[in-house]
Amino acid sequence: MVRPGCQIRKIRYLDLFKLRRLFKRALDLDFNYFPDNYLKEVDGQNTIFKLFTAKIRPNRILVGAWDNDKLIGYIIGHMTSKKLGQIFWLFVLPNYRGAHIGQNLLNTALQSFRDQSIDHVKLVTHKYKDYYLSQNFYQEKFYPKLIGDIDMYLMAIDLNKIP
């Protein structure tokens, strides 16, 4: 259940500037354990131009969580031509966590994948392995010290095996 006043919907073109600002904030808040050079690379991969390009591509998923007109979370994903979906980013502002907003963003993205006949979805995480396990994902692979000294987990879900 989403907090009263919160709405989950696709990111619109005019929302891209808010998405970019929140993305940069997420890098500072939740991803600051990554090495600086990696953060700069990720930041460069998610410029306003690249977010706009992602928005116009039908194989991309950009969904936001809104508290009235404030963007409080997002999920960004991609569909390949091989019936595989990828989730690149899932973020909710800290003071909105615990209200199932991340779960609603994730469920919305998974439904979008299903609607496009995607069978499997994968993502990589460092800190949230247990969260994804609780959402019917399984650990497909463990990458020790993948980025600097940071261990990463490749998580996957078979959409045909969940209701």
C-alpha positions in Angstrom: 0.0 0.0 0.0 1.3 3.4 -1.0 1.2 6.3 1.5 -1.9 8.5 1.2 -1.1 11.2 -1.4 1.6 9.0 -3.1 1.2 7.9 -6.7 3.2 5.5 -8.8 3.3 6.4 -12.5 5.5 6.5 -15.6 8.0 9.3 -15.8 6.8 12.0 -18.2 9.1 14.1 -20.3 8.7 17.1 -18.0 9.6 14.9 -15.1 13.1 14.1 -16.4 14.7 17.1 -14.7 13.3 16.0 -11.3 14.5 12.5 -12.1 18.0 13.7 -12.8 18.1 15.8 -9.6 16.8 12.8 -7.5 19.3 10.5 -9.3 22.2 12.7 -8.3 20.9 12.9 -4.7 20.6 9.1 -4.6 24.3 8.8 -5.7 25.2 11.0 -2.7 22.8 9.4 -0.2 22.8 5.7 -0.9 25.7 4.9 -3.2 28.5 6.9 -1.7 30.3 3.7 -0.7 31.4 3.2 -4.3 34.7 4.7 -5.4 34.6 8.2 -6.7 35.7 7.2 -10.2 32.8 4.7 -10.5 30.3 7.3 -9.2 31.5 9.8 -11.8 31.1 7.1 -14.5 27.5 6.3 -13.3 26.7 10.0 -13.2 27.9 10.4 -16.7 25.7 7.5 -17.9 22.6 9.2 -16.5 22.8 12.8 -17.7 19.6 14.6 -18.6 20.3 13.8 -22.3 20.7 10.1 -21.6 17.6 10.0 -19.4 15.7 11.7 -22.3 17.0 9.1 -24.7 15.9 6.3 -22.4 12.4 7.9 -22.1 11.9 7.8 -25.9 13.0 4.1 -26.2 10.1 1.7 -25.9 12.4 -0.9 -24.3 13.1 1.3 -21.3 11.1 1.5 -18.0 11.2 4.8 -16.1 8.6 4.9 -13.3 8.4 7.4 -10.5 6.8 7.6 -7.0 5.2 10.9 -6.3 4.1 12.7 -3.1 1.9 15.2 -4.7 4.3 16.9 -7.2 7.5 15.8 -5.4 9.4 12.9 -6.9 10.3 10.6 -4.0 11.5 7.5 -5.7 12.1 5.8 -9.1 12.9 2.6 -10.8 14.8 2.4 -14.1 14.9 -0.7 -16.2 15.5 -2.1 -19.7 14.1 -4.9 -21.8 16.4 -6.9 -24.1 15.4 -8.7 -27.2 16.1 -12.0 -25.5 13.1 -12.0 -23.1 15.3 -10.6 -20.4 14.6 -7.5 -18.3 17.2 -5.6 -16.3 16.6 -3.3 -13.4 19.4 -0.7 -13.1 18.1 1.5 -10.3 15.5 1.4 -7.6 15.6 4.3 -5.1 13.2 5.8 -2.5 14.1 8.8 -0.4 15.0 7.7 3.1 12.1 9.5 4.9 9.6 7.6 2.6 11.0 4.2 3.2 9.0 1.6 5.1 5.8 2.6 3.4 6.1 0.0 0.6 6.9 2.6 -2.0 9.9 0.6 -3.3 7.9 -2.5 -3.4 5.2 -0.7 -5.4 7.8 0.6 -7.8 9.3 -2.8 -8.2 5.9 -4.5 -8.8 5.0 -1.8 -11.4 8.2 -2.5 -13.2 7.8 -6.3 -13.0 4.3 -5.9 -14.4 5.7 -3.8 -17.3 8.1 -6.6 -18.0 5.3 -9.2 -18.0 3.2 -7.0 -20.3 6.1 -7.2 -22.8 6.4 -11.0 -22.5 9.6 -10.8 -20.5 10.3 -14.1 -18.7 13.3 -13.2 -16.5 14.5 -10.0 -14.8 17.9 -9.5 -13.3 19.6 -6.8 -11.2 22.8 -6.3 -9.3 22.8 -5.2 -5.7 25.3 -4.7 -2.9 23.2 -3.8 0.2 19.8 -5.1 -0.6 20.2 -8.8 -1.3 17.8 -9.8 1.5 15.2 -7.3 0.3 15.2 -8.8 -3.2 15.1 -12.3 -1.8 11.9 -11.3 0.1 10.5 -10.2 -3.3 10.9 -13.6 -4.9 14.3 -13.0 -6.5 17.0 -15.5 -6.1 20.8 -15.1 -6.0 22.2 -16.1 -9.3 25.8 -15.2 -8.7 28.1 -13.6 -6.2 30.8 -11.2 -7.3 33.4 -10.7 -4.6 35.1 -7.2 -4.7 33.4 -6.4 -8.1 33.9 -2.7 -7.7 36.8 -1.7 -5.5 36.3 -3.7 -2.3 32.6 -4.0 -2.7 30.9 -7.4 -3.1 27.9 -7.5 -5.4 25.1 -10.0 -6.0 23.4 -10.8 -9.2 19.8 -11.3 -8.4 17.1 -12.8 -10.8 13.5 -13.6 -10.8 11.5 -15.9 -13.1 8.3 -14.1 -13.8 6.6 -17.3 -14.9 7.0 -18.7 -11.3 5.3 -15.9 -9.4 1.7 -14.9 -9.2 
